[in-house]
Amino acid sequence: MPRLALQSSDGIFDLFNYTISTPTEASASHITQDLPTIVLILPIFAASPFFHPIFADRHLRRFNLVTFDPRGHGDTEAKVDANYGRELLADDVLKITETLNISSFHVAGIATGGSVALQVAVCAPDRVQSVFVVSPAPQVEPQEVMQGRQEIADCWIRGHQTSSTEKVDEVAAEDGIYGALQFMYNNVIETPLLKALIPYGVDKVRRTWTGDNAHLIQLITVQFFSNQHPFEVSSLERIRAPVLLVHCSEDIVYPRRHAEAMLELLHTAKTNALLYEFVMNSC
């Protein structure tokens, strides 16, 4: 897969692994300019193959489909520090799409990726054509969920914060993996796709979140939420595109009330009126 080099403020180049699919190419170097473009944003713990069902969908392959591995995930090599958060990831989305000559696009995200999708629409309202959010994350991460995330991180760090001469603590590591699978898939992992995705994902994070870098899981899966400030109504009012929220009935991390709270907040920001304007202007 190709990688895109973006220079950070300190002069260091971050390398982002990305994928572009068009109706005629599964892995393209650029989008087809006269077609809609959907940018897909991953949840934490996941890498690009997570979106395989979308890229394999014959209906969605009528469009340009674009995704990338976020910082600390998959084959992306980019700095992760204590400032890791929604705003930084949204900025990555905007820089990557701009560099790939994607002037406007539809954006879709799952869970934390959905929060990033909303942030992208807030930061670049003239570029985002629609926002599709699956399992909307709450404004403030619930305490019990944060405790669960911390337990997963603690188990992973205890298992993988080893020197080159030490062996991985497999019991602690497996506890961390098991907890992550509960959060992501509610332990429903017996599908052919997940049987393929899980070993791939575990192999990737064991290459990057290990040894001296074992602490990355703390920054990416715990500190991220500590850095996340609630959306202000005044910020959401910047969104000029229709927004669709999709609740997953089997989601044990974000129950329906969080989606309803986000919907109420968007109503307060008058996105219904924006949807009306969007449809009328498109007719």
C-alpha positions as CSV (number, residue, x, y, z in Angstrom):
1,M,0.0,0.0,0.0
2,P,1.3,3.5,-0.7
3,R,2.4,5.9,2.0
4,L,2.1,9.7,2.1
5,A,4.8,11.8,3.7
6,L,3.5,14.9,5.6
7,Q,5.9,17.3,7.3
8,S,5.0,18.2,10.9
9,S,5.6,21.5,12.6
10,D,9.0,20.2,14.0
11,G,10.2,19.4,10.5
12,I,9.8,15.6,10.9
13,F,8.1,13.7,8.1
14,D,5.2,11.5,9.2
15,L,4.4,8.6,6.9
16,F,0.7,7.7,6.5
17,N,-0.4,4.4,5.0
18,Y,-3.5,5.1,2.8
19,T,-5.7,3.4,0.3
20,I,-7.7,4.8,-2.6
21,S,-10.2,2.7,-4.5
22,T,-12.1,3.7,-7.6
23,P,-14.6,1.9,-9.7
24,T,-11.8,0.6,-12.0
25,E,-8.9,0.2,-9.6
26,A,-8.8,-1.5,-6.2
27,S,-5.6,0.4,-5.3
28,A,-5.4,3.7,-7.2
29,S,-2.9,6.5,-6.9
30,H,-5.5,9.2,-7.2
31,I,-9.3,9.6,-7.2
32,T,-11.6,9.9,-10.2
33,Q,-12.4,13.6,-10.0
34,D,-15.9,13.5,-11.4
35,L,-17.2,11.0,-8.8
36,P,-18.2,11.4,-5.1
37,T,-15.5,10.6,-2.6
38,I,-16.1,8.9,0.8
39,V,-13.3,9.2,3.4
40,L,-13.5,6.5,6.0
41,I,-12.1,7.1,9.5
42,L,-11.2,4.1,11.7
43,P,-12.0,3.5,15.4
44,I,-9.2,2.9,17.8
45,F,-7.4,-0.5,17.7
46,A,-8.3,-0.9,14.0
47,A,-6.3,-0.7,10.8
48,S,-7.3,-0.2,7.2
49,P,-8.4,-3.8,6.4
50,F,-11.2,-3.2,9.0
51,F,-13.1,-1.5,6.1
52,H,-12.7,-4.4,3.7
53,P,-16.5,-5.0,3.5
54,I,-17.1,-1.4,2.4
55,F,-14.3,-1.5,-0.2
56,A,-15.7,-4.8,-1.5
57,D,-19.3,-3.5,-1.7
58,R,-20.3,-3.3,-5.4
59,H,-22.6,-0.3,-4.6
60,L,-20.1,1.7,-2.7
61,R,-17.4,1.0,-5.3
62,R,-19.3,3.2,-7.6
63,F,-17.5,6.0,-5.7
64,N,-14.0,6.9,-4.7
65,L,-13.3,5.2,-1.4
66,V,-10.4,6.5,0.8
67,T,-9.0,5.5,4.1
68,F,-5.8,5.6,6.0
69,D,-4.2,4.1,9.1
70,P,-4.2,6.7,11.9
71,R,-1.2,7.6,14.0
72,G,0.0,4.6,15.9
73,H,-2.0,2.1,13.8
74,G,-1.3,-0.3,11.0
75,D,1.6,0.7,8.7
76,T,1.5,4.4,9.5
77,E,4.7,5.8,11.0
78,A,3.8,9.1,12.6
79,K,4.6,10.8,15.9
80,V,2.2,10.0,18.8
81,D,2.6,12.2,21.9
82,A,0.5,13.5,24.9
83,N,-1.4,15.8,22.5
84,Y,-2.9,12.9,20.6
85,G,-6.6,13.7,20.3
86,R,-9.6,14.4,18.0
87,E,-8.3,17.7,16.8
88,L,-5.0,16.2,15.7
89,L,-6.6,13.3,13.8
90,A,-9.1,15.7,12.1
91,D,-6.1,17.8,11.0
92,D,-4.5,14.7,9.6
93,V,-7.6,13.9,7.6
94,L,-7.6,17.4,6.1
95,K,-3.9,17.4,5.3
96,I,-4.1,14.0,3.7
97,T,-7.1,14.8,1.6
98,E,-5.6,18.1,0.5
99,T,-2.3,16.4,-0.5
100,L,-4.2,13.8,-2.5
101,N,-6.1,16.6,-4.3
102,I,-9.5,15.7,-2.7
103,S,-11.1,19.1,-2.5
104,S,-14.5,18.0,-1.2
105,F,-15.7,14.7,0.2
106,H,-18.2,12.8,2.3
107,V,-16.8,11.6,5.6
108,A,-17.8,8.5,7.6
109,G,-16.4,7.2,10.9
110,I,-17.1,4.6,13.6
111,A,-17.1,5.4,17.3
112,T,-14.0,7.6,17.9
113,G,-13.7,7.8,14.2
114,G,-17.2,9.3,14.1
115,S,-16.1,12.0,16.6
116,V,-13.1,12.8,14.3
117,A,-15.5,12.9,11.3
118,L,-17.6,15.6,13.1
119,Q,-14.5,17.5,14.0
120,V,-13.5,17.5,10.3
121,A,-16.9,18.9,9.4
122,V,-16.5,21.6,12.0
123,C,-13.0,22.5,10.8
124,A,-13.7,22.4,7.1
125,P,-17.4,23.0,6.5
126,D,-16.9,24.0,2.9
127,R,-15.1,20.8,2.1
128,V,-17.4,18.2,3.8
129,Q,-20.5,17.2,1.9
130,S,-22.0,14.8,4.4
131,V,-21.2,13.2,7.8
132,F,-22.0,9.5,8.6
133,V,-21.4,8.4,12.2
134,V,-21.8,4.8,13.4
135,S,-21.9,4.3,17.2
136,P,-21.6,7.9,18.1
137,A,-19.2,8.5,21.0
138,P,-20.5,10.5,24.0
139,Q,-19.4,14.0,24.7
140,V,-17.5,12.8,27.8
141,E,-16.3,9.2,28.0
142,P,-18.2,7.4,30.9
143,Q,-16.1,6.6,33.9
144,E,-16.8,2.8,33.7
145,V,-15.7,2.8,30.0
146,M,-12.5,4.7,30.9
147,Q,-11.8,2.2,33.6
148,G,-12.2,-0.6,31.1
149,R,-9.9,1.2,28.6
150,Q,-7.3,1.6,31.4
151,E,-7.5,-2.0,32.4
152,I,-6.8,-3.0,28.8
153,A,-3.9,-0.7,28.5
154,D,-2.4,-1.9,31.9
155,C,-2.6,-5.5,30.8
156,W,-1.0,-4.8,27.4
157,I,1.8,-2.7,28.9
158,R,2.5,-5.3,31.6
159,G,2.7,-8.0,28.9
160,H,4.7,-6.1,26.3
161,Q,6.9,-3.5,28.1
162,T,9.9,-5.9,27.9
163,S,13.5,-5.6,26.7
164,S,14.8,-7.4,23.7
165,T,16.1,-10.3,26.0
166,E,12.8,-10.7,27.9
167,K,9.8,-12.7,26.9
168,V,6.4,-11.3,26.4
169,D,4.0,-12.0,29.4
170,E,1.5,-13.9,27.3
171,V,-1.1,-14.1,30.1
172,A,-1.2,-10.3,30.6
173,A,-1.0,-9.7,26.8
174,E,-3.9,-12.1,26.2
175,D,-6.0,-10.3,28.8
176,G,-5.4,-7.0,27.0
177,I,-6.4,-8.5,23.7
178,Y,-9.5,-10.2,25.1
179,G,-10.6,-6.9,26.6
180,A,-10.1,-5.0,23.4
181,L,-12.1,-7.6,21.5
182,Q,-14.9,-7.2,24.0
183,F,-14.9,-3.4,23.4
184,M,-14.7,-3.7,19.6
185,Y,-16.9,-6.7,18.7
186,N,-18.8,-7.6,21.9
187,N,-17.0,-10.9,21.6
188,V,-18.9,-11.9,18.5
189,I,-15.7,-12.9,16.6
190,E,-16.6,-16.1,14.8
191,T,-17.2,-14.6,11.4
192,P,-14.8,-15.4,8.6
193,L,-13.8,-11.8,8.2
194,L,-13.0,-11.3,11.9
195,K,-11.1,-14.5,12.0
196,A,-8.8,-13.0,9.4
197,L,-8.8,-9.5,10.7
198,I,-8.0,-10.2,14.4
199,P,-4.6,-12.0,13.8
200,Y,-3.6,-9.3,11.3
201,G,-4.5,-6.5,13.8
202,V,-2.8,-8.2,16.8
203,D,0.4,-8.8,14.7
204,K,0.4,-5.1,13.7
205,V,0.1,-3.7,17.2
206,R,2.6,-6.3,18.6
207,R,5.1,-4.8,16.2
208,T,4.4,-1.2,17.1
209,W,3.1,-1.2,20.7
210,T,5.8,-3.2,22.3
211,G,9.1,-2.7,24.3
212,D,9.8,1.0,24.6
213,N,6.7,1.8,22.6
214,A,4.3,-0.2,24.8
215,H,3.1,3.1,26.3
216,L,1.6,4.0,23.0
217,I,-1.5,2.1,23.9
218,Q,-2.0,4.5,26.9
219,L,-1.7,7.6,24.7
220,I,-3.9,6.2,21.9
221,T,-6.7,4.4,23.9
222,V,-6.8,6.3,27.2
223,Q,-5.1,9.7,26.9
224,F,-7.0,10.4,23.7
225,F,-10.2,10.6,25.7
226,S,-8.7,12.7,28.4
227,N,-7.7,15.2,25.7
228,Q,-11.1,15.3,24.1
229,H,-13.2,18.3,24.9
230,P,-17.0,18.2,24.5
231,F,-18.3,19.8,21.3
232,E,-19.7,23.3,21.8
233,V,-23.0,24.1,20.1
234,S,-21.3,27.1,18.5
235,S,-18.8,24.6,16.9
236,L,-21.4,22.2,15.6
237,E,-23.2,25.2,14.0
238,R,-20.3,25.5,11.6
239,I,-21.3,22.2,10.0
240,R,-22.9,22.9,6.6
241,A,-23.6,19.2,5.7
242,P,-26.3,16.7,6.6
243,V,-25.4,14.4,9.5
244,L,-26.6,10.9,10.0
245,L,-26.1,9.0,13.3
246,V,-26.4,5.2,13.3
247,H,-26.7,3.4,16.6
248,C,-25.5,-0.3,16.7
249,S,-27.9,-2.3,18.9
250,E,-25.2,-4.7,20.1
251,D,-22.7,-1.9,21.1
252,I,-21.9,-2.5,24.7
253,V,-19.6,0.5,25.0
254,Y,-21.8,3.2,23.7
255,P,-25.5,2.4,24.3
256,R,-28.3,4.2,22.5
257,R,-28.6,7.1,25.0
258,H,-25.3,8.5,23.8
259,A,-26.5,8.6,20.2
260,E,-29.7,10.3,21.3
261,A,-27.7,12.9,23.3
262,M,-25.6,13.7,20.3
263,L,-28.8,13.9,18.1
264,E,-30.3,16.4,20.6
265,L,-27.1,18.4,20.5
266,L,-27.1,18.5,16.7
267,H,-30.8,19.6,16.8
268,T,-29.7,22.4,19.1
269,A,-27.2,23.4,16.5
270,K,-30.0,23.5,13.9
271,T,-28.6,20.8,11.6
272,N,-32.1,20.0,10.5
273,A,-32.4,23.4,8.8
274,L,-29.0,22.7,7.2
275,L,-30.2,19.4,5.8
276,Y,-33.2,21.2,4.3
277,E,-30.9,23.8,2.7
278,F,-28.5,21.1,1.5
279,V,-31.2,19.2,-0.3
280,M,-32.8,22.3,-1.8
281,N,-29.5,23.6,-3.1
282,S,-28.8,20.1,-4.6
283,C,-32.1,20.0,-6.6
